């Protein structure tokens, strides 16, 4: 025996002794050079596959890439096959204990996940890192603290993180391999030996033939392997191995403790023997390779590291259990955000309703398309026909809903067509109540009488005496209603003096209620909301082009109004609505609203309409406007913190027109004007102290209102004429402001080009001043505000649409900004914008709607310093 050892350059196998100088594993000669990188890797992979330790080629390839050599790859594969330690199973977070979730709904809405998964999703969302494994490794590095993991990603380059993770993983993998190979269990050593014997099989004889050519197996004496400890030396240096064998393993430096190695020598001996090491025996078979067994020092270090790993795993389990307690009775609605399980059940119930509405097998009996499309003299468009079918399907399912089409898409005509369908096929919940703004009441009456000639449609509106007469004429002797559809306004439900009207309406026992511009029910604490809810009408339909104007609290109010039962009456849902608005809360209410709301916009269903052209004009703060603005600041400088809202309103007035303030009529002039007004027979002051009352009233008025009062009473008291703003004494130009200067030049140009204009303002006093400007420019105009009688409003709308001699229509944003059809105009001027942009959006769409043939232009006037 030569006793020399060498390393195979092809498969990196450590050959201890061989007479033929050939590798018993790959049959490569000792002098043979290593193959090129690709061929070398393929050769090693083939050897590994032929040993049949692992049938999966990809796993063998991965093991070879990680370890580099065949021997290490074998150890890696054996280690990976070791049974994994079972961790404590944490129960899944409870979702819906009482109701079963359909798989389609749960997969589409949300999935009950473990907290660690939600943390990973949150980290990925915040850091834009898409590698799940990398994120998970970093999260484990910080023992489940996702905040530290996010900060680590922000502070450390991604390549540096990958390098660190890969390095730690490689170290840990090597530890696992060494731990497996150094197992002290007799059964484990026997298991390794048996596995190698059974897997190599027929290759055994071939390997022995390579080592001893021409020799018969039965002629070879049985040899046993002896395990010897030797001194230091390079692992892959054959010369050092021979020198270590010759000196018996003694170290060159006896004072320095060296890392011991093991070599295997063969000699004639019985087939096996027991080797005792640290008090525990190994059973070493004659064909077993023990070159990978580590020394005692490494073994002790590995045992300590194993104990540390077990402690870390226990800590992770404790962290996960604590997290589970935190998310108990909660469900995941969006990434990283949980809501109460009760809210999840409500969402699931709503999604079940949605499934019923979308069920294609649910057919509408006797509702042929040709019968539904023609509604009196009107032919419904395709999207309007879809809306009517949707409303009818909700009705048959016993559900309430919100038709939220964009302004100008015909919500009124779709609703009336739906009522006709109910009357023809279902009998209906008669009588029906329609509540609408005062401005559109006449339009509802006209359209219902045109499309529903077979039904009795009545209007309940007017003065208090008029309403008392209607209560008698609309009921028979038995108290039965003499109408099928009753039209009324919101005023009787918001005025405390109309309690008798509300009682009469409740006694009518309506079966169905339609609320036009239903977004006015956004406040659950308002008198209007509570009085309408008190009617206890179970079937309801809300019409609104702007159902959500500010926040999800308003949406919760609408949902609660639609379903007064127990579906939305949950404390958890109410807390979610009135809490901070988050992506999770928005997603919850989106899913709650989905079955009950249908919304289409012009850009999708009315592509033939030209889009709105919007323009913002910023005008400077100059002249008397600037002096009025500075005057307001000086007046409220000391009391700004206490009267912040009053000061802000005054500044808004100053930016629009200085006559909206009381600046010209000083405190010294007010008592004299009050004495003259009291002397006028046209002023009836019923008070113990009329002087004080008139003085207080004048002090709250603007300059323009005082001017109007003085001009009105000057016919009785001539001395009041000197207090007119147009008098020689005051000599004030009413139409002097930056915005009025712009209108003075802009409106005549628009009229000359063939355009017709709508002008909106929030202040009726400003509309009064605009009348002076129109008279100055000799422009014919119409006006509509809250003081316009309800019977006259629709007449004004029809007159403007038909008579083109009226080039300007002035409207207040509140009274004329909703419900009206003013397609006769093609230009909208917003003199002053509203705090709520939805109100301005409503006003803009008075002329941008179906039937408009011209391009609509919206001009917003702003004042800047």
C-alpha positions in Angstrom: 0.0 0.0 0.0 1.4 3.3 -1.0 -0.4 5.3 1.7 -0.6 8.4 -0.5 -3.7 10.4 -0.9 -4.8 12.8 -3.7 -7.8 14.8 -4.9 -9.5 14.0 -8.1 -9.5 17.1 -10.3 -12.7 16.1 -12.1 -15.1 15.3 -9.3 -13.1 16.6 -6.3 -13.3 13.2 -4.6 -10.6 12.7 -1.9 -8.8 9.5 -2.8 -6.9 8.1 0.2 -5.2 5.0 -1.3 -5.4 3.5 -4.8 -2.9 1.3 -6.5 -4.0 2.2 -10.0 -4.1 6.0 -9.3 -7.6 6.3 -10.7 -10.7 7.8 -9.0 -13.0 5.0 -7.8 -16.0 7.5 -8.2 -15.6 8.9 -11.7 -12.9 6.6 -13.1 -10.6 9.6 -13.9 -6.8 9.2 -13.9 -4.8 11.0 -11.3 -3.0 13.1 -13.9 -6.1 13.9 -15.9 -6.9 17.6 -15.9 -10.2 19.1 -14.8 -12.8 19.6 -17.5 -14.0 23.0 -18.5 -16.6 24.6 -16.3 -19.7 23.5 -18.2 -18.5 20.0 -19.0 -17.1 19.6 -15.4 -20.5 20.5 -14.0 -22.4 18.2 -16.3 -20.0 15.3 -15.4 -20.5 15.9 -11.7 -24.3 16.1 -12.1 -24.3 12.8 -14.0 -22.4 11.1 -11.3 -24.8 12.5 -8.7 -27.8 11.3 -10.6 -26.3 7.9 -11.2 -26.0 7.4 -7.4 -29.8 7.8 -7.2 -29.8 9.6 -3.9 -32.3 12.1 -5.3 -34.4 11.5 -8.4 -35.2 15.2 -9.0 -32.6 16.6 -11.3 -33.3 20.2 -10.3 -32.6 19.4 -6.6 -29.3 17.7 -7.5 -28.3 20.7 -9.7 -29.1 23.0 -6.8 -27.1 20.9 -4.3 -24.1 20.8 -6.7 -24.2 24.6 -7.2 -24.3 25.3 -3.5 -21.7 22.8 -2.4 -19.3 22.7 -5.4 -18.3 19.1 -5.1 -20.0 15.7 -5.4 -19.2 14.6 -1.8 -20.6 17.9 -0.3 -23.6 17.6 -2.6 -24.3 14.1 -1.3 -24.2 15.4 2.2 -26.5 18.3 1.3 -29.1 16.0 -0.2 -29.0 13.6 2.8 -29.4 16.6 5.1 -32.4 17.9 3.1 -34.1 14.5 3.4 -33.9 14.6 7.2 -37.4 15.1 8.8 -38.0 18.7 9.7 -38.8 19.7 13.2 -42.5 20.3 13.6 -43.3 23.7 14.8 -46.2 24.5 17.0 -49.2 25.0 14.7 -50.9 28.3 15.2 -54.6 28.3 14.4 -55.8 30.4 11.6 -57.3 33.7 12.5 -61.1 33.3 12.9 -63.1 34.7 10.0 -66.7 33.9 9.9 -67.7 31.3 12.6 -71.4 31.4 12.0 -71.7 31.7 8.3 -70.0 29.8 5.5 -68.0 31.8 3.0 -68.3 30.9 -0.6 -64.9 30.3 -2.2 -65.4 32.7 -5.0 -66.4 35.5 -2.7 -63.7 35.0 -0.2 -61.0 34.7 -2.8 -62.2 37.9 -4.4 -62.8 39.9 -1.3 -60.1 38.9 1.2 -58.3 35.9 2.5 -57.7 35.0 6.1 -53.9 35.0 6.4 -51.3 34.7 9.1 -49.8 37.9 10.5 -46.4 37.2 9.1 -47.8 37.1 5.6 -49.5 40.4 6.1 -46.3 41.9 7.4 -44.4 40.7 4.3 -47.1 42.2 2.1 -46.8 45.5 4.0 -43.0 45.6 3.7 -43.2 44.8 0.0 -45.7 47.7 -0.5 -43.6 50.2 1.4 -40.2 49.2 0.0 -41.2 48.0 -3.6 -39.1 44.9 -3.0 -40.8 42.0 -4.8 -38.6 39.1 -3.6 -40.8 37.3 -1.0 -38.0 35.1 0.2 -35.6 38.0 0.8 -38.3 40.0 2.6 -39.1 36.9 4.8 -35.4 36.4 5.6 -35.0 40.0 6.7 -38.2 39.9 8.8 -36.9 36.8 10.6 -33.6 38.6 11.1 -35.4 41.2 13.2 -37.6 38.6 14.9 -40.9 39.7 13.3 -40.4 43.5 13.8 -41.7 44.8 10.4 -40.8 48.4 11.3 -37.1 47.6 11.7 -37.2 45.5 8.6 -38.6 48.4 6.5 -35.9 50.7 7.9 -33.3 48.2 7.1 -34.4 48.1 3.5 -34.3 51.8 3.3 -30.9 52.2 4.9 -29.1 49.3 3.2 -28.5 48.7 -0.5 -30.4 45.7 -1.9 -27.3 43.9 -3.2 -25.7 44.2 0.2 -28.7 42.7 1.8 -28.7 39.8 -0.6 -25.1 39.1 0.0 -25.5 39.1 3.7 -28.6 36.8 3.5 -26.8 34.4 1.2 -23.7 34.3 3.3 -25.7 33.5 6.5 -27.8 30.9 4.6 -24.6 29.2 3.4 -23.1 29.1 6.8 -26.3 27.7 8.3 -26.5 25.1 5.5 -23.0 23.9 6.2 -23.8 23.7 9.9 -26.7 21.5 9.1 -24.6 19.2 6.9 -21.9 18.9 9.5 -24.5 18.3 12.2 -26.0 15.5 10.2 -22.7 13.9 9.4 -21.5 14.1 13.0 -24.6 12.5 14.4 -23.6 10.3 17.3 -26.5 7.9 16.8 -25.5 4.3 15.9 -28.6 4.0 14.0 -27.8 7.1 11.9 -24.4 5.8 10.9 -25.9 2.4 10.0 -28.6 4.2 8.1 -26.1 6.2 6.0 -24.1 3.0 5.3 -27.2 1.0 4.4 -28.4 3.8 2.1 -25.0 4.0 0.3 -24.9 0.2 -0.1 -28.4 0.0 -1.5 -28.1 3.0 -3.8 -24.8 2.1 -5.4 -25.9 -1.5 -6.1 -24.3 -2.7 -9.2 -21.6 0.0 -9.2 -19.9 -1.7 -6.2 -18.2 -4.3 -8.2 -17.2 -1.9 -10.9 -15.5 0.4 -8.4 -13.6 -2.6 -6.8 -12.5 -3.7 -10.3 -11.1 -0.3 -11.0 -9.1 -0.3 -7.7 -7.8 -4.0 -8.1 -7.9 -5.0 -11.8 -7.6 -8.7 -12.5 -8.3 -9.7 -8.9 -11.2 -11.8 -7.8 -13.4 -10.7 -5.0 -13.3 -14.0 -3.2 -9.5 -14.0 -3.4 -9.2 -10.6 -1.7 -8.7 -10.8 2.1 -11.3 -9.0 4.1 -10.0 -5.7 5.3 -11.2 -3.5 8.0 -10.9 0.3 8.2 -9.1 1.9 11.1 -9.9 5.5 12.1 -6.8 7.4 13.2 -6.5 11.0 14.3 -3.7 12.9 12.6 -2.2 16.3 13.0 -2.6 19.5 11.0 -2.3 19.7 7.3 -4.1 21.1 4.3 -7.2 19.2 3.5 -6.5 19.0 -0.3 -2.7 18.4 -0.2 -1.8 14.8 -0.8 1.8 15.2 0.3 0.7 16.5 3.6 -1.5 13.4 4.0 1.4 11.1 3.5 3.6 13.0 5.9 0.9 13.0 8.5 0.6 9.2 8.1 4.4 8.7 8.5 4.8 10.7 11.7 1.8 9.1 13.4 -0.2 12.2 13.6 2.1 14.1 16.0 2.0 17.9 15.9 5.0 20.1 15.1 4.0 22.4 18.0 2.9 20.5 21.1 1.9 23.7 23.0 -0.5 24.7 20.3 -3.7 22.6 20.1 -4.4 21.9 16.5 -7.6 20.9 14.6 -7.4 17.1 14.3 -8.2 15.2 11.2 -9.2 11.7 10.5 -7.7 9.3 8.0 -8.7 5.8 7.2 -6.2 3.0 6.8 -6.9 -0.5 5.7 -5.5 -3.7 7.1 -6.5 -7.3 7.4 -9.1 -7.4 10.1 -12.6 -8.5 10.9 -15.3 -6.8 8.9 -16.3 -4.3 11.5 -15.4 -2.9 14.9 -16.8 -0.5 17.4 -15.0 2.9 17.7 -15.7 4.6 21.0 -15.7 8.3 20.9 -16.8 10.5 23.8 -18.4 7.5 25.4 -20.6 6.6 22.5 -19.7 3.9 19.9 -19.7 4.1 16.1 -20.3 1.0 14.1 -18.0 1.4 11.1 -18.7 -0.7 8.1 -16.0 -1.8 5.8 -17.3 0.2 2.8 -18.2 3.4 4.8 -16.4 6.8 4.2 -16.0 8.7 7.4 -13.8 11.5 6.0 -16.5 14.1 6.6 -16.8 13.5 10.3 -15.7 16.6 12.2 -13.6 16.8 15.3 -14.8 17.2 18.9 -14.3 21.0 19.1 -16.5 21.6 16.0 -19.1 19.2 17.5 -19.4 21.2 20.7 -19.7 24.5 18.8 -22.4 23.0 16.6 -24.4 21.8 19.6 -24.3 25.3 21.1 -25.5 26.8 17.8 -28.2 24.2 17.5 -29.5 25.2 21.0 -29.4 28.9 19.9 -31.4 28.1 16.8 -34.0 26.3 18.8 -34.3 29.2 21.2 -34.8 31.6 18.2 -37.5 29.4 16.8 -39.3 29.4 20.1 -39.1 33.2 20.3 -40.6 33.4 16.7 -43.5 31.2 17.8 -44.1 33.4 20.8 -44.1 36.5 18.6 -46.5 34.9 16.2 -48.8 33.9 19.0 -48.8 37.4 20.4 -49.6 38.8 16.9 -52.4 36.3 16.6 -53.9 37.6 19.9 -53.7 41.1 18.4 -55.6 40.1 15.3 -58.1 37.9 17.1 -61.6 38.2 15.7 -60.4 40.3 12.7 -60.2 39.7 9.0 -57.8 41.0 6.3 -59.5 43.4 4.0 -56.5 44.9 2.2 -52.7 44.4 2.5 -51.7 44.9 6.1 -55.1 46.2 7.3 -57.6 44.2 9.3 -61.2 44.9 10.2 -63.6 43.3 12.7 -65.0 40.0 11.8 -68.5 41.4 12.1 -67.7 43.9 9.3 -66.4 41.0 7.2 -69.7 39.2 7.6 -71.6 42.3 6.5 -69.4 42.6 3.4 -69.9 38.9 2.7 -73.6 39.3 2.9 -73.5 42.3 0.5 -71.4 40.3 -2.0 -74.0 37.5 -1.9 -76.6 40.1 -2.9 -74.3 41.1 -5.7 -74.1 37.6 -6.9 -77.9 37.3 -7.0 -78.1 40.6 -9.0 -75.5 39.4 -11.5 -77.0 35.9 -11.8 -77.7 35.4 -15.5 -80.2 32.7 -14.8 -82.4 35.3 -13.1 -84.7 36.3 -15.9 -87.2 39.2 -16.0 -90.5 37.9 -17.0 -92.5 39.7 -19.7 -89.9 42.4 -20.1 -89.0 42.3 -23.8 -86.5 44.9 -25.0 -88.9 46.4 -27.6 -91.5 47.0 -24.9 -89.1 48.6 -22.5 -87.1 50.8 -24.9 -90.1 53.0 -26.0 -91.2 55.2 -23.0 -94.0 57.4 -24.3 -92.5 59.8 -26.9 -88.9 59.0 -25.7 -86.7 56.1 -26.8 -84.3 54.9 -24.2 -80.6 54.6 -25.0 -78.8 51.3 -24.4 -77.3 52.3 -21.1 -80.6 53.7 -19.9 -82.3 50.4 -20.8 -79.6 48.7 -18.7 -80.4 51.0 -15.8 -84.1 50.3 -16.0 -83.4 46.5 -15.9 -81.1 46.9 -13.0 -83.7 48.9 -11.0 -86.4 46.3 -11.8 -84.1 43.4 -10.8 -83.4 45.1 -7.4 -87.1 45.6 -7.0 -87.9 41.9 -7.6 -85.2 40.9 -5.1 -86.6 43.2 -2.5 -83.5 45.4 -2.4 -83.1 49.2 -2.3 -80.5 51.0 -4.4 -78.8 54.2 -5.6 -78.9 55.2 -9.2 -75.8 57.4 -9.3 -75.3 58.2 -13.0 -73.4 61.3 -13.8 -75.5 64.5 -14.1 -77.2 64.7 -17.5 -77.6 61.0 -18.3 -81.3 60.8 -17.6 -81.8 59.5 -14.1 -85.4 60.9 -14.0 -86.5 59.3 -17.3 -85.0 55.9 -16.2 -86.8 56.1 -12.9 -90.2 56.9 -14.5 -89.6 54.1 -17.0 -88.9 51.7 -14.1 -92.2 52.9 -12.3 -94.1 52.1 -15.5 -92.5 48.6 -15.7 -93.5 48.0 -12.0 -97.1 49.1 -12.8 -97.4 46.9 -15.8 -95.8 43.7 -14.5 -95.6 43.6 -10.8 -98.6 45.5 -9.4 -96.3 47.6 -7.4 -96.2 49.0 -3.8 -98.7 51.7 -4.3 -99.0 54.6 -3.7 -95.5 55.9 -4.3 -93.8 59.0 -3.0 -91.3 61.1 -4.9 -89.3 63.8 -3.0 -87.4 66.2 -5.1 -85.9 69.7 -4.9 -88.3 72.5 -5.5 -86.7 73.6 -8.8 -87.4 70.2 -10.5 -90.8 69.5 -9.0 -92.7 70.8 -12.0 -90.4 68.8 -14.4 -91.2 65.6 -12.5 -94.9 66.4 -12.8 -94.7 67.0 -16.5 -92.6 63.9 -17.3 -94.8 61.6 -15.2 -98.0 62.9 -16.8 -96.4 62.4 -20.2 -95.1 58.9 -19.7 -97.6 57.5 -17.2 -101.0 58.7 -18.4 -102.8 55.8 -16.7 -101.5 56.7 -13.3 -102.8 59.5 -11.1 -99.9 61.9 -10.4 -100.4 64.7 -7.9 -98.2 67.5 -6.5 -98.2 68.3 -2.8 -96.7 71.8 -2.5 -97.6 75.4 -1.8 -98.4 77.5 1.2 -99.7 76.1 4.4 -103.4 76.8 3.5 -102.8 75.3 0.1 -101.4 72.1 1.6 -104.4 71.8 4.0 -106.8 71.9 1.1 -104.7 69.3 -0.7 -105.0 67.0 2.3 -108.7 67.0 2.0 -109.0 66.7 -1.8 -106.3 63.9 -2.1 -108.1 61.5 0.3 -111.6 59.9 0.0 -114.1 59.5 2.8 -112.5 56.2 3.9 -109.0 57.8 4.2 -107.8 56.1 1.0 -105.4 58.1 -1.2 -106.8 59.3 -4.5 -103.4 59.2 -6.3 -100.8 56.7 -7.4 -97.8 58.9 -7.3 -97.4 62.0 -5.0 -94.7 64.6 -5.7 -93.4 66.8 -2.9 -90.3 68.7 -1.8 -87.8 68.3 1.0 -89.0 71.5 2.7 -91.8 69.7 4.6 -89.3 67.3 6.1 -86.8 69.9 7.3 -89.1 72.6 8.7 -90.2 72.1 12.3 -93.4 73.9 11.5 -94.5 71.3 9.0 -95.3 68.5 11.6 -98.9 68.3 10.4 -97.8 67.7 6.8 -95.4 64.9 7.9 -98.1 63.2 9.9 -100.5 63.3 6.9 -97.8 61.9 4.6 -97.1 59.1 7.1 -100.8 58.2 7.2 -100.8 57.7 3.5 -98.8 54.5 4.0 -96.6 54.8 0.9 -95.1 51.5 -0.3 -92.2 53.0 -2.3 -90.2 56.2 -2.1 -87.9 57.9 -4.7 -85.5 60.6 -3.4 -84.2 62.9 -6.1 -80.8 64.5 -5.3 -80.6 62.1 -2.4 -77.1 63.2 -1.4 -78.9 65.8 0.8 -79.3 62.9 3.3 -75.6 62.9 4.1 -76.1 63.9 7.7 -77.8 61.3 10.0 -78.4 63.9 12.7 -80.2 66.3 10.4 -84.0 66.9 10.9 -84.6 66.1 7.2 -82.9 62.6 7.5 -84.7 61.7 10.7 -88.2 62.8 9.5 -87.8 60.9 6.2 -86.7 57.8 8.1 -89.7 58.1 10.4 -92.0 57.5 7.5 -91.0 53.8 7.7 -91.2 53.2 4.0 -89.3 49.9 3.4 -88.8 50.2 -0.4 -86.5 53.2 -1.4 -84.6 54.5 -4.4 -82.0 57.3 -4.2 -81.1 59.4 -7.3 -77.8 61.4 -7.1 -75.1 62.3 -9.5 -72.8 63.0 -6.5 -73.6 60.3 -3.9 -70.3 60.9 -2.0 -69.3 64.5 -1.6 -66.9 64.6 1.3 -66.1 61.3 3.2 -67.3 57.8 3.9 -69.5 59.1 6.8 -71.9 60.4 4.2 -71.9 57.1 2.4 -72.6 55.3 5.7 -75.6 57.6 6.2 -77.0 56.7 2.8 -76.5 52.9 3.3 -78.2 53.1 6.7 -81.1 55.0 5.2 -81.5 52.4 2.4 -81.5 49.5 4.9 -83.1 50.6 8.2 -82.9 47.0 9.5 -80.0 45.2 11.2 -77.6 44.7 8.2 -75.7 48.0 8.7 -76.5 48.5 12.3 -73.2 47.3 13.7 -71.0 49.1 16.2 -67.8 48.0 14.4 -69.0 49.3 11.1 -70.1 52.6 12.6 -66.6 53.0 14.3 -65.0 52.3 10.9 -67.2 55.0 9.2 -66.5 57.6 11.8 -62.9 56.8 12.4 -59.9 57.8 10.3 -60.2 57.2 6.6 -57.8 54.5 5.5 -57.5 52.4 2.4 -59.0 49.5 4.3 -62.1 51.5 5.4 -62.6 52.9 1.8 -62.4 49.3 0.4 -64.9 48.1 2.9 -67.5 50.7 2.0 -66.8 50.2 -1.7 -67.7 46.6 -1.4 -70.7 47.4 0.8 -72.0 49.9 -1.9 -71.2 47.7 -4.9 -74.5 45.7 -4.9 -76.7 48.7 -4.3 -75.2 51.3 -6.5 -75.1 51.8 -10.3 -73.0 54.6 -11.7 -72.1 55.5 -15.3 -70.3 58.5 -16.6 -70.6 60.4 -19.9 -67.1 59.5 -21.1 -68.1 55.8 -21.1 -71.8 55.7 -22.2 -72.2 59.1 -24.1 -69.1 59.3 -26.2 -71.0 61.3 -28.8 -71.0 64.3 -26.4 -68.1 66.7 -26.6 -66.1 66.9 -23.4 -66.3 70.0 -21.2 -63.6 72.7 -21.8 -62.6 74.1 -18.4 -60.8 77.4 -17.9 -59.7 79.1 -14.7 -59.3 82.9 -14.8 -57.2 84.4 -12.0 -57.8 88.2 -11.6 -55.7 90.6 -9.5 -56.7 92.2 -6.3 -56.8 95.8 -7.3 -58.4 99.2 -6.6 -61.3 99.3 -4.2 -61.3 95.5 -4.0 -57.8 95.6 -2.5 -58.7 98.4 -0.1 -61.8 96.4 1.0 -59.7 93.3 1.6 -57.1 95.2 3.7 -60.0 96.9 5.6 -61.4 93.5 6.6 -58.0 92.3 7.8 -57.6 95.4 10.0 -61.1 95.1 11.4 -60.7 91.4 12.4 -57.0 91.5 13.3 -57.6 91.5 17.1 -60.6 89.1 17.1 -59.5 86.8 14.3 -58.9 83.8 16.6 -62.3 84.1 18.3 -64.3 84.9 15.1 -62.2 83.1 12.6 -65.2 81.9 10.5 -66.8 85.3 10.4 -63.5 86.9 9.3 -63.0 84.3 6.6 -66.5 84.9 5.2 -65.8 88.6 5.2 -62.6 88.1 3.2 -64.4 86.0 0.7 -67.0 88.8 0.2 -64.2 91.3 -0.2 -62.6 89.2 -2.9 -65.8 89.1 -4.9 -67.4 92.5 -4.5 -66.8 95.3 -1.9 -70.5 96.1 -1.7 -71.1 92.7 0.0 -69.5 94.3 3.1 -70.7 97.2 5.3 -67.9 99.7 4.8 -69.5 102.8 3.3 -72.4 103.1 5.8 -70.5 103.8 9.0 -71.7 103.4 12.6 -72.4 107.1 12.8 -74.8 107.0 9.8 -76.8 103.9 11.0 -78.8 105.7 13.7 -79.9 108.5 11.3 -81.0 106.0 8.7 -82.9 104.0 11.3 -84.9 107.1 12.4 -85.9 107.8 8.8 -86.9 104.2 8.2 -89.1 104.1 11.4 -90.9 107.1 10.1 -91.8 105.4 6.8 -95.3 103.9 6.6 -93.9 101.0 4.5 -91.8 99.8 7.5 -93.8 97.9 10.1 -91.7 97.2 13.2 -93.5 95.3 15.9 -91.3 95.8 18.9 -91.2 97.5 22.2 -88.0 99.3 21.1 -88.2 99.7 17.3 -85.2 102.0 17.2 -82.9 99.4 18.7 -84.3 96.6 16.5 -83.9 98.6 13.2 -80.4 99.7 14.3 -79.4 96.1 15.0 -80.8 95.0 11.6 -79.0 97.7 9.7 -75.7 96.9 11.4 -75.9 93.3 10.1 -76.6 94.3 6.5 -74.2 94.9 3.7 -73.8 98.2 1.9 -75.9 97.0 -1.0 -78.8 95.8 1.1 -78.9 99.1 3.0 -78.8 100.9 -0.3 -81.8 98.9 -1.6 -83.8 99.5 1.6 -83.2 103.2 1.3 -84.2 103.4 -2.4 -87.3 101.3 -1.7 -88.5 103.6 1.2 -87.4 106.9 -0.5 -90.8 107.2 -2.1 -92.3 107.6 1.4 -89.5 109.4 3.1 -87.6 111.6 0.5 -84.7 112.2 2.9 -83.7 108.6 2.5 -82.7 109.3 -1.1 -79.5 111.0 -0.1 -78.3 107.8 1.5 -78.5 105.9 -1.8 -75.2 104.8 -3.2 -76.0 106.5 -6.5 -76.7 109.9 -4.9 -74.3 112.8 -5.4 -73.3 112.6 -1.8 -72.0 109.0 -1.9 -71.5 108.6 -5.7 -70.5 104.9 -5.6 -70.2 102.8 -8.8 -72.1 99.6 -8.2 -70.4 97.6 -10.9 -66.8 98.4 -10.0 -64.8 95.2 -9.2 -62.2 93.1 -10.8 -64.5 90.3 -11.7 -67.2 92.7 -13.0 -64.6 94.4 -15.2 -63.8 90.9 -16.7 -67.5 90.2 -17.2 -68.0 93.6 -18.8 -65.6 92.7 -21.6 -66.2 88.9 -21.8 -70.0 88.5 -22.0 -70.5 90.8 -25.0 -67.8 88.9 -26.9 -69.4 85.6 -26.1 -72.9 86.8 -27.2 -71.4 88.2 -30.4 -69.9 84.7 -31.1 -73.4 83.1 -30.7 -72.9 81.7 -27.2 -75.4 81.7 -24.4 -74.2 82.0 -20.8 -75.2 80.7 -17.3 -73.8 82.7 -14.4 -73.8 81.1 -10.9 -73.2 82.8 -7.6 -73.7 81.8 -4.0 -74.9 85.2 -2.9 -78.3 86.6 -4.1 -77.0 90.1 -3.3 -74.3 89.5 -5.9 -77.0 88.6 -8.4 -78.7 91.9 -7.6 -75.6 93.7 -8.4 -75.2 91.7 -11.6 -78.6 92.9 -12.7 -77.1 96.4 -12.7 -74.3 95.2 -14.9 -76.7 93.5 -17.4 -78.8 96.7 -17.6 -75.6 98.7 -18.1 -74.6 96.4 -21.0 -78.2 96.3 -22.4 -78.3 92.5 -22.2 -81.6 90.6 -21.8 -81.4 88.1 -19.0 -83.4 85.8 -16.7 -82.9 85.1 -13.0 -83.6 82.1 -10.7 -82.9 81.9 -7.0 -84.5 80.6 -3.8 -87.1 83.3 -3.8 -88.4 82.3 -7.2 -91.8 80.6 -6.8 -91.8 76.9 -7.5 -94.4 77.2 -10.2 -92.3 79.8 -12.1 -89.0 77.9 -12.1 -89.8 75.4 -14.8 -91.4 78.1 -16.9 -88.2 80.1 -16.7 -86.1 77.1 -17.7 -88.4 76.4 -20.7 -88.4 80.1 -21.7 -84.6 80.2 -21.7 -84.2 77.0 -23.7 -86.7 78.1 -26.4 -86.2 81.9 -26.6 -82.7 82.7 -27.7 -83.2 86.5 -27.2 -82.3 85.8 -23.5 -78.5 85.5 -23.7 -77.8 85.3 -20.0 -79.4 83.2 -17.2 -78.3 84.2 -13.7 -78.8 81.5 -11.0 -78.0 80.9 -7.4 -75.8 77.8 -6.9 -78.1 76.3 -4.3 -81.4 76.8 -6.0 -80.4 76.5 -9.7 -77.4 74.2 -9.4 -79.3 70.9 -9.2 -81.8 69.1 -11.4 -82.4 71.7 -14.1 -82.0 71.1 -17.8 -80.5 74.2 -19.4 -79.0 72.8 -22.7 -79.9 76.1 -24.4 -76.7 77.5 -22.9 -73.1 76.4 -23.8 -71.0 78.5 -21.4 -71.0 78.4 -17.6 -69.4 81.1 -15.6 -68.8 80.4 -11.9 -68.5 83.9 -10.4 -67.5 82.5 -7.0 -66.6 78.8 -6.3 -68.1 76.7 -3.6 -66.3 75.2 -0.7 -67.7 71.8 -1.8 -66.5 71.2 -5.4 -69.4 68.8 -5.9 -71.8 71.7 -5.8 -69.9 73.4 -8.6 -69.8 70.2 -10.5 -73.6 70.0 -10.3 -73.9 73.5 -11.6 -71.6 72.9 -14.5 -73.7 70.0 -15.7 -76.9 72.0 -16.1 -75.9 72.4 -19.7 -73.4 69.6 -20.2 -76.0 66.8 -20.5 -77.8 64.7 -23.1 -79.3 66.9 -25.8 -76.4 69.3 -25.8 -75.1 69.8 -29.3 -72.5 72.4 -28.7 -69.1 72.2 -26.9 -69.5 73.4 -23.3 -67.0 75.8 -21.7 -66.8 76.3 -17.9 -65.0 79.5 -16.7 -64.1 79.8 -13.0 -63.3 83.3 -11.7 -60.6 83.5 -8.9 -59.1 86.5 -7.2 -55.4 86.4 -6.4 -53.2 88.8 -4.6 
